Amino acid sequence: KEIKRKIEKETINQTKLDQITSWLVRGAHINKCHACEITLDPKGLQCAHFVGRTKTATRYHLTNLLPACPKCNLYTPHHVWNLGKSLNKIWGEDTTEEMLQLSNKVLKLSNYDRKLIYDVYRTCLTDIEQSNYTQVEKYQRLRQALKDYNKIKSIIYIYILKDYNKVKNIIFSSTCATYGNLNGKINETFFQNPESIYGKTKYLAENIIINYSRLAKFNFA
């Protein structure tokens, strides 16, 4: 509680979070416009959104953002088509479809939530600026920041369930894959050591629910 009070004293408004997100996107990607491919210094580029900035659920999502020159970003509406193709190339073929679906979700950020995201992005940007990363290494670091962002977002959605839908009980369908590739019978006393991506994401979700069940005051099974 004391740590949370200290964090809340430092106000991170929407503008500050927009700024650090923009600097991270321009600092981590290749210094060129995704549409016209003109090469510019990061200061001369802008942060372009595939799904518009009005959608909070995707506004700060790194798979929704790429650098663009001011001309394309502000005055060339069809640049969004090129932006979508570039995002699918970098993050995977279904990225744009996922962003469109995600944009329909409600995501209300408190100052505390914005501060958590801000710190993740600021740390990532500092690492990139102070390290002699190759472009591949920059993308690897960006993917780690995306994982951290998704953890924070999962926590926020838990609070949304509680506050907006008055949910008191959560039943989570997990998997024995959280225990690794074991043979024979498995029970909950076994040590969890997930090996597959599926098992790791289920294990992560379990821990998010366990750690925040007391704060959000809900029951889980």
Secondary structure in CASP SS format (residue, H / E / C, confidence):
PFRMAT SS
TARGET T0000
AUTHOR 0000-0000-0000
METHOD secondary structure of the structure
MODEL  1
K C 1.00
E H 1.00
I H 1.00
K H 1.00
R H 1.00
K H 1.00
I H 1.00
E H 1.00
K H 1.00
E C 1.00
T C 1.00
I C 1.00
N C 1.00
Q H 1.00
T H 1.00
K H 1.00
L H 1.00
D H 1.00
Q H 1.00
I H 1.00
T H 1.00
S H 1.00
W H 1.00
L H 1.00
V H 1.00
R H 1.00
G H 1.00
A H 1.00
H C 1.00
I C 1.00
N C 1.00
K E 1.00
C C 1.00
H C 1.00
A C 1.00
C C 1.00
E C 1.00
I C 1.00
T E 1.00
L C 1.00
D C 1.00
P H 1.00
K H 1.00
G H 1.00
L C 1.00
Q E 1.00
C E 1.00
A E 1.00
H E 1.00
F C 1.00
V C 1.00
G C 1.00
R C 1.00
T C 1.00
K C 1.00
T H 1.00
A H 1.00
T H 1.00
R H 1.00
Y C 1.00
H C 1.00
L H 1.00
T H 1.00
N H 1.00
L E 1.00
L E 1.00
P E 1.00
A E 1.00
C C 1.00
P H 1.00
K H 1.00
C H 1.00
N H 1.00
L H 1.00
Y H 1.00
T C 1.00
P C 1.00
H C 1.00
H H 1.00
V H 1.00
W H 1.00
N H 1.00
L H 1.00
G H 1.00
K H 1.00
S H 1.00
L H 1.00
N H 1.00
K H 1.00
I H 1.00
W H 1.00
G C 1.00
E C 1.00
D C 1.00
T H 1.00
T H 1.00
E H 1.00
E H 1.00
M H 1.00
L H 1.00
Q H 1.00
L H 1.00
S C 1.00
N C 1.00
K C 1.00
V C 1.00
L C 1.00
K C 1.00
L C 1.00
S C 1.00
N H 1.00
Y H 1.00
D H 1.00
R H 1.00
K H 1.00
L H 1.00
I H 1.00
Y H 1.00
D H 1.00
V H 1.00
Y H 1.00
R H 1.00
T H 1.00
C H 1.00
L H 1.00
T H 1.00
D H 1.00
I H 1.00
E H 1.00
Q H 1.00
S C 1.00
N C 1.00
Y C 1.00
T C 1.00
Q H 1.00
V H 1.00
E H 1.00
K H 1.00
Y H 1.00
Q H 1.00
R H 1.00
L H 1.00
R H 1.00
Q H 1.00
A H 1.00
L H 1.00
K H 1.00
D H 1.00
Y H 1.00
N H 1.00
K H 1.00
I H 1.00
K H 1.00
S H 1.00
I H 1.00
I H 1.00
Y H 1.00
I H 1.00
Y H 1.00
I H 1.00
L H 1.00
K H 1.00
D H 1.00
Y H 1.00
N H 1.00
K C 1.00
V C 1.00
K C 1.00
N E 1.00
I E 1.00
I C 1.00
F C 1.00
S C 1.00
S C 1.00
T C 1.00
C H 1.00
A H 1.00
T H 1.00
Y H 1.00
G C 1.00
N C 1.00
L C 1.00
N C 1.00
G C 1.00
K C 1.00
I C 1.00
N C 1.00
E C 1.00
T C 1.00
F C 1.00
F C 1.00
Q C 1.00
N C 1.00
P C 1.00
E C 1.00
S C 1.00
I H 1.00
Y H 1.00
G H 1.00
K H 1.00
T H 1.00
K H 1.00
Y H 1.00
L H 1.00
A H 1.00
E H 1.00
N H 1.00
I H 1.00
I H 1.00
I H 1.00
N H 1.00
Y H 1.00
S H 1.00
R H 1.00
L H 1.00
A H 1.00
K C 1.00
F C 1.00
N E 1.00
F E 1.00
A C 1.00
END
